[in-house]
Amino acid sequence: MMTTKLIARLLVAATLTAAAATGTAFAQTEAAMAGAAKTGTATNDDAITSKIKASLADQKQIGVTTTDGVVVLSGAVASTDIGTKAIQVASAVPGVKEVKSELTVASK
């Protein structure tokens, strides 16, 4: 996470230096900051997804996607207890803002 922030700051600094030479500081800085923010969010979402999948390694049928810190769990589980535990595991991962469950209980 610190590396992402450092890279973002370096990008902004480089953009400001280049922009000062061309006279378009505001537009370039805005674009650099927007790109850095999107990259940081995507990287964080990927890390969240990876952590949850690793924690649910024994539940391969559960799909995990993360967008802007919002996790969606999908798939069929054998019982409500398994679904509840998956939601709890996902909620406990740092950076998760919300967990949405699209889990269904498989009929026997």
C-alpha positions as CSV (number, residue, x, y, z in Angstrom):
1,M,0.0,0.0,0.0
2,M,2.8,2.4,0.8
3,T,4.5,1.6,-2.5
4,T,1.3,2.5,-4.4
5,K,1.1,5.8,-2.6
6,L,4.8,6.5,-3.2
7,I,4.4,5.8,-6.9
8,A,1.3,8.0,-7.1
9,R,3.2,10.9,-5.4
10,L,6.2,10.4,-7.8
11,L,3.8,10.4,-10.8
12,V,2.3,13.7,-9.6
13,A,5.7,15.2,-8.9
14,A,6.9,14.2,-12.4
15,T,3.8,15.5,-14.0
16,L,4.1,18.9,-12.2
17,T,7.6,19.2,-13.3
18,A,6.7,18.5,-16.9
19,A,3.6,20.6,-16.8
20,A,5.6,23.6,-15.5
21,A,7.7,23.5,-18.6
22,T,4.7,23.3,-20.9
23,G,2.2,25.6,-19.0
24,T,-0.5,22.9,-18.5
25,A,0.0,22.1,-14.9
26,F,-3.6,21.9,-13.8
27,A,-4.9,19.5,-16.5
28,Q,-1.9,17.2,-16.3
29,T,-1.9,17.1,-12.5
30,E,-5.6,16.3,-12.5
31,A,-5.1,13.5,-15.0
32,A,-2.1,12.0,-13.1
33,M,-3.9,12.0,-9.8
34,A,-7.0,10.4,-11.3
35,G,-4.9,7.7,-12.9
36,A,-3.0,7.1,-9.7
37,A,-6.2,6.8,-7.7
38,K,-7.7,4.3,-10.1
39,T,-4.5,2.2,-10.1
40,G,-4.4,2.2,-6.3
41,T,-8.0,1.2,-5.9
42,A,-7.6,-1.7,-8.4
43,T,-4.5,-2.9,-6.7
44,N,-6.2,-2.8,-3.3
45,D,-9.3,-4.6,-4.7
46,D,-7.1,-7.3,-6.1
47,A,-5.4,-7.7,-2.7
48,I,-8.7,-7.9,-0.9
49,T,-10.0,-10.5,-3.3
50,S,-6.8,-12.6,-3.0
51,K,-6.9,-12.5,0.8
52,I,-10.6,-13.6,0.9
53,K,-10.0,-16.4,-1.7
54,A,-7.0,-17.7,0.4
55,S,-9.2,-17.7,3.5
56,L,-11.9,-19.6,1.7
57,A,-9.6,-22.0,-0.1
58,D,-11.6,-25.0,1.1
59,Q,-14.8,-23.4,-0.5
60,K,-13.8,-23.3,-4.2
61,Q,-17.5,-22.9,-5.2
62,I,-17.6,-19.4,-3.7
63,G,-16.8,-16.7,-6.2
64,V,-15.3,-13.4,-4.9
65,T,-15.1,-10.1,-6.7
66,T,-14.2,-6.7,-5.2
67,T,-14.9,-3.2,-6.6
68,D,-14.0,-0.1,-4.6
69,G,-13.8,-2.1,-1.4
70,V,-17.2,-3.7,-1.9
71,V,-17.0,-7.5,-1.9
72,V,-19.5,-9.7,-3.7
73,L,-19.7,-13.4,-2.8
74,S,-21.5,-15.7,-5.2
75,G,-22.1,-19.3,-5.8
76,A,-23.9,-22.2,-4.1
77,V,-22.9,-23.4,-0.6
78,A,-24.0,-26.6,1.2
79,S,-25.5,-24.8,4.2
80,T,-26.4,-21.4,5.6
81,D,-23.6,-21.8,8.2
82,I,-21.0,-22.0,5.4
83,G,-22.4,-18.9,3.8
84,T,-22.4,-17.0,7.1
85,K,-18.8,-18.0,7.8
86,A,-17.8,-16.8,4.3
87,I,-19.5,-13.5,4.9
88,Q,-17.7,-13.2,8.3
89,V,-14.3,-14.0,6.7
90,A,-14.8,-11.4,4.0
91,S,-15.9,-8.8,6.4
92,A,-12.8,-9.3,8.6
93,V,-10.4,-8.4,5.7
94,P,-8.9,-4.9,6.1
95,G,-10.1,-2.6,3.4
96,V,-13.5,-4.2,3.0
97,K,-16.2,-1.5,3.1
98,E,-19.2,-3.8,2.5
99,V,-19.9,-7.5,1.8
100,K,-22.8,-8.3,-0.6
101,S,-24.0,-12.0,-0.6
102,E,-25.3,-13.6,-3.7
103,L,-24.8,-17.0,-2.2
104,T,-27.5,-19.6,-2.4
105,V,-27.9,-22.8,-0.4
106,A,-27.7,-25.8,-2.7
107,S,-30.6,-28.2,-2.5
108,K,-29.8,-31.8,-1.5
